[in-house]
Amino acid sequence: MSNFGVIPAWPTWSGGPTNRWAAEEWFDAYPDKQSMVTKHGFFLEEDISQFDAKFFGISSTEAHAMDPQQRLFLMTTYEALEDAAIPVETLRGSNTGVFASIFERGYDRMGHKDLSTISNTHMNGTGEAILSNGISYCFDLKGPCMTIDTGCSGSLVALHQACHSLRLGESDLALVGGSQLVIHPDALTIMSGMGMLNPDGKSYAFDSRGEGYGRGEGVATIVLKRLDRALEDG
C-alpha cells in the first residue's frame, strides 16, 4: 500500500474550546450528572464554523444543518486530494472507496433540543452514514462507502477496511479518515459521572496516573493506493 495526501487538523491540550462552551461553567471536581470532572482536553483551536458551502455546491440551509464534523471532513478530504496532486474532476465516476469513522453526536443532540426550529435537512446533516456518503455524493465516487463507529479505534478500523478493499480490488483508490469534535459538553458530564475521564484531561495508558482518559478532537484524511498502482501512476 502507498499513502499520500495526508491532511490532518491537529488538536492542542487546552482548557476547552472557548468559542463553543465555557469549561469553567461545567466543571466540578466532584461531578454529578450536570457537571464534568475536568476542564481540559485536546481541542482544535480553529473556528469550526468556517465553511465555504458554495465551493462544494451546498446551499446555506444545508450547510447550517451539517454537523461541523461533516464539514471539516469534506474539507480535509478535498485538501488531501489536492496535496496528492489528484484533481477531484478526474475521480468522478471512478472506483474510489470512502472509509470514515465518527463517534461524537453532540450536534445532533443540540438540534433536537427545540424541535420547532429543526431543519428539514437535519437528518442528512447529522446522520452518521452521511460522513462517508457525503464524500461519495459530492465527488461522484462509485466505490465502497462506509462510516464506522468502533469508538476510539474507529479510524484504524476504517484504515483496515480500506486496505482490505484495495487488496480485493473493490477499490482502485481509497479515501480514509475520521472526524471527532466535542461540540457540546453534555457527553463529558455523562462520562465524568461514569468515572471515565482523567481529571487533568490527559490519557496515561499503562501508567499509575491513569484515572480515566483524556478526550480529544481531530479530523484527518489520507489517500491510499496499492503500491503497484501508485508506482504506475508516478
C-alpha positions as CSV (number, residue, x, y, z in Angstrom):
1,M,0.0,0.0,0.0
2,S,1.1,3.6,-0.6
3,N,-0.4,6.5,1.2
4,F,-0.1,10.2,0.4
5,G,-2.1,13.4,0.6
6,V,-2.3,13.3,4.4
7,I,-4.2,16.3,5.7
8,P,-4.8,16.4,9.5
9,A,-6.3,19.0,11.8
10,W,-4.4,18.5,15.0
11,P,-5.6,19.5,18.5
12,T,-3.7,21.0,21.4
13,W,-4.1,20.4,25.1
14,S,-6.2,23.3,26.4
15,G,-9.0,24.3,28.7
16,G,-11.8,23.7,26.3
17,P,-12.9,25.4,23.1
18,T,-14.0,28.8,24.4
19,N,-15.8,29.7,21.2
20,R,-18.2,26.8,21.8
21,W,-18.7,26.5,25.6
22,A,-17.1,27.6,28.8
23,A,-15.4,24.8,30.7
24,E,-15.5,26.7,34.0
25,E,-19.2,26.7,34.0
26,W,-19.4,22.9,33.6
27,F,-16.5,22.0,35.9
28,D,-16.9,20.3,39.3
29,A,-14.1,18.3,40.9
30,Y,-16.8,16.0,42.4
31,P,-19.2,15.9,39.5
32,D,-22.9,15.0,39.4
33,K,-24.7,14.3,36.2
34,Q,-24.8,18.0,35.3
35,S,-21.0,18.7,35.6
36,M,-17.6,17.4,34.4
37,V,-14.5,16.4,36.4
38,T,-12.0,18.1,34.0
39,K,-11.7,21.4,32.3
40,H,-9.1,20.2,29.9
41,G,-8.7,18.1,26.8
42,F,-7.2,18.1,23.3
43,F,-9.2,20.6,21.3
44,L,-8.9,22.2,17.8
45,E,-8.0,25.9,18.0
46,E,-9.5,27.0,14.7
47,D,-13.1,28.2,14.3
48,I,-15.0,25.1,13.3
49,S,-17.9,27.2,11.9
50,Q,-15.9,28.3,8.9
51,F,-17.0,26.5,5.7
52,D,-17.3,27.5,2.1
53,A,-20.6,25.9,1.3
54,K,-20.8,27.4,-2.2
55,F,-17.4,25.9,-3.2
56,F,-18.8,22.4,-2.6
57,G,-22.2,23.2,-4.2
58,I,-24.1,23.1,-0.9
59,S,-26.9,25.5,-0.1
60,S,-26.6,27.7,3.0
61,T,-29.6,25.9,4.6
62,E,-28.0,22.5,4.1
63,A,-24.7,23.8,5.4
64,H,-26.2,25.2,8.6
65,A,-27.8,21.8,9.3
66,M,-24.5,20.0,8.6
67,D,-22.6,18.7,11.6
68,P,-19.2,20.5,11.7
69,Q,-17.6,17.1,11.7
70,Q,-19.1,16.5,8.2
71,R,-18.0,19.9,7.0
72,L,-14.4,19.6,8.2
73,F,-14.1,16.0,6.9
74,L,-15.3,17.2,3.4
75,M,-12.7,20.0,3.5
76,T,-9.8,17.8,4.7
77,T,-10.7,15.2,2.0
78,Y,-10.6,17.8,-0.7
79,E,-7.3,19.1,0.6
80,A,-5.8,15.6,0.9
81,L,-6.6,15.0,-2.8
82,E,-5.1,18.4,-3.7
83,D,-2.0,17.6,-1.7
84,A,-1.7,14.3,-3.6
85,A,-2.0,16.2,-6.9
86,I,-5.2,14.4,-7.8
87,P,-7.8,16.7,-9.3
88,V,-11.2,15.9,-8.0
89,E,-12.6,16.0,-11.5
90,T,-10.5,13.0,-12.5
91,L,-12.1,10.8,-9.9
92,R,-15.8,11.4,-10.9
93,G,-17.4,8.1,-11.7
94,S,-14.2,6.2,-10.5
95,N,-14.0,3.1,-8.3
96,T,-12.8,5.2,-5.3
97,G,-13.8,4.0,-1.9
98,V,-14.6,6.1,1.2
99,F,-13.9,4.8,4.7
100,A,-14.7,7.1,7.5
101,S,-15.1,7.0,11.3
102,I,-17.1,9.0,13.7
103,F,-18.2,8.7,17.4
104,E,-19.4,12.1,18.8
105,R,-23.1,13.1,18.3
106,G,-23.2,16.5,20.0
107,Y,-24.5,18.5,17.1
108,D,-27.4,16.1,16.5
109,R,-28.4,16.2,20.2
110,M,-28.3,20.1,20.1
111,G,-30.6,20.1,17.1
112,H,-33.3,18.1,19.0
113,K,-33.5,20.4,21.9
114,D,-36.1,22.6,20.1
115,L,-38.0,20.6,17.5
116,S,-39.8,23.7,16.4
117,T,-36.6,25.0,14.8
118,I,-35.2,21.8,13.5
119,S,-34.3,21.9,9.8
120,N,-35.8,19.6,7.2
121,T,-32.2,18.7,6.3
122,H,-31.2,17.9,9.9
123,M,-31.2,14.2,9.3
124,N,-28.8,14.4,6.3
125,G,-26.7,16.9,8.2
126,T,-26.2,14.8,11.2
127,G,-26.6,11.2,10.1
128,E,-23.5,9.1,10.7
129,A,-23.7,7.4,7.3
130,I,-23.5,10.8,5.6
131,L,-20.0,11.4,6.8
132,S,-18.8,9.0,4.1
133,N,-21.8,9.1,1.8
134,G,-21.5,12.9,1.5
135,I,-17.9,12.5,0.1
136,S,-19.0,9.9,-2.4
137,Y,-22.0,12.0,-3.4
138,C,-20.1,15.4,-3.6
139,F,-17.3,13.9,-5.7
140,D,-19.4,11.3,-7.6
141,L,-17.3,8.4,-6.4
142,K,-18.6,4.8,-7.2
143,G,-16.5,2.6,-4.9
144,P,-17.4,1.2,-1.5
145,C,-18.6,3.7,1.1
146,M,-18.9,3.2,4.8
147,T,-19.0,5.0,8.1
148,I,-17.6,3.1,11.0
149,D,-18.1,3.6,14.8
150,T,-16.0,1.3,17.0
151,G,-15.2,4.1,19.5
152,C,-11.6,5.2,19.9
153,S,-10.4,2.6,17.3
154,G,-12.7,3.9,14.5
155,S,-10.1,5.4,12.2
156,L,-7.8,2.4,12.5
157,V,-10.7,0.1,11.7
158,A,-11.5,2.3,8.7
159,L,-7.9,2.1,7.5
160,H,-8.0,-1.7,7.9
161,Q,-11.2,-1.9,5.8
162,A,-9.7,0.4,3.1
163,C,-6.6,-1.8,2.8
164,H,-8.8,-4.9,2.6
165,S,-10.9,-3.3,-0.1
166,L,-7.8,-2.3,-2.1
167,R,-6.3,-5.8,-1.9
168,L,-9.5,-7.4,-3.1
169,G,-9.7,-5.0,-6.0
170,E,-13.0,-3.5,-4.7
171,S,-11.4,-0.1,-4.8
172,D,-8.7,1.4,-7.0
173,L,-8.2,4.4,-4.6
174,A,-9.3,4.8,-1.0
175,L,-10.1,7.9,1.0
176,V,-9.7,7.1,4.7
177,G,-10.1,9.2,7.8
178,G,-12.1,10.2,10.8
179,S,-13.8,13.2,12.3
180,Q,-14.2,14.0,16.0
181,L,-15.3,17.2,17.6
182,V,-16.7,17.9,21.1
183,I,-19.5,20.2,20.0
184,H,-21.3,20.3,23.4
185,P,-20.1,19.2,26.9
186,D,-23.1,17.1,27.7
187,A,-21.2,13.9,26.8
188,L,-18.4,15.0,29.0
189,T,-20.7,15.3,32.0
190,I,-22.0,11.8,31.5
191,M,-18.5,10.3,31.1
192,S,-17.5,12.2,34.3
193,G,-20.3,10.7,36.2
194,M,-19.2,7.2,35.0
195,G,-15.6,7.8,36.1
196,M,-14.3,7.6,32.5
197,L,-12.3,10.9,32.4
198,N,-8.9,11.7,33.9
199,P,-9.1,14.9,36.0
200,D,-6.3,16.6,34.1
201,G,-7.8,15.8,30.7
202,K,-4.9,13.5,29.6
203,S,-4.6,9.8,28.9
204,Y,-1.9,7.7,30.7
205,A,-2.1,4.2,29.2
206,F,-0.5,1.5,31.4
207,D,0.5,4.3,33.9
208,S,-0.3,4.7,37.6
209,R,-1.5,8.2,36.9
210,G,-4.4,6.9,34.8
211,E,-7.7,7.6,36.4
212,G,-9.6,7.6,33.1
213,Y,-8.7,9.1,29.7
214,G,-8.5,12.5,28.0
215,R,-11.0,13.4,25.3
216,G,-9.7,14.9,22.2
217,E,-10.6,16.3,18.8
218,G,-9.2,15.8,15.3
219,V,-10.0,15.5,11.7
220,A,-7.8,13.8,9.1
221,T,-8.0,12.2,5.6
222,I,-5.4,10.1,3.9
223,V,-5.3,8.9,0.3
224,L,-4.4,5.2,-0.3
225,K,-3.4,3.2,-3.4
226,R,-2.0,-0.2,-4.0
227,L,1.8,0.2,-4.3
228,D,1.9,-1.2,-7.9
229,R,-0.8,1.3,-8.9
230,A,1.0,4.2,-7.2
231,L,4.3,3.4,-8.9
232,E,2.5,3.0,-12.3
233,D,0.9,6.5,-11.8
234,G,4.2,8.0,-10.8
